[in-house]
Amino acid sequence: MYWRRNRVSLDEFLHDADLPSKWDIREEIGRELTRASFVIAGFSYKGSPTLLYTDCESIVPHPRFACAGAGGGAALDWLNMREQNVFMSVPRTAYHVHEAKRFAERSPVVGQRHQMLLLRHNQPVVSVGGDRALLSRWLGEYTPRPTRGLDSAEAYADFAKAYDISDSINSSTDQT
């Protein structure tokens, strides 16, 4: 990242203690970082999945998936590399989103903390964020290998157990 008006790189800003215009640059950073974008997900009254993206100027429906924030472009690139689509299983999709988040963290302004929620129609919301033993095992097994094995019933059973998900139906074939 480079601040044009002051001609200072991020590295200079972070490490040059004698930088004379540090307060001006801090204000410029504040103006740049206050822009926000959001992905809003949920279900319609009839149960169809709804995905909206907003950059705080307009709200746009998305038919596939959307990524927001400073690392949104990198995350979207990762999901496209994985050929993510609505026909992939819940565990495979959750894994791909974890990978995309980790890839987005390569940006110096993307933090490592995050929340991931699994939304299912007429089911309780489940937090599927954080590094569980299962995720660590999958990272060792699938990074950057094909993830087709995560579409199996066994993968869903492991996922449900790791995140304490109980279903009234078998969700190994549910789409996200």
RANOR-V672635 format. One record per run of one state. SS is the DSSP state (hx for helix, st for strand, lp for the rest). FROM is the first residue (numbers start at 0). TO is the last residue. If there is no record, write none. Layout:
BEGIN
SS/FROM/TO ; SS/FROM/TO
END
This chain:
BEGIN
lp/0/0 ; st/1/2 ; lp/3/6 ; st/7/8 ; hx/9/14 ; lp/15/20 ; hx/21/32 ; lp/33/36 ; st/37/42 ; lp/43/47 ; st/48/53 ; lp/54/57 ; st/58/60 ; lp/61/70 ; hx/71/80 ; lp/81/88 ; hx/89/103 ; lp/104/115 ; st/116/117 ; lp/118/124 ; st/125/126 ; lp/127/131 ; hx/132/141 ; lp/142/146 ; hx/147/150 ; lp/151/151 ; hx/152/161 ; lp/162/169 ; hx/170/172 ; lp/173/175
END
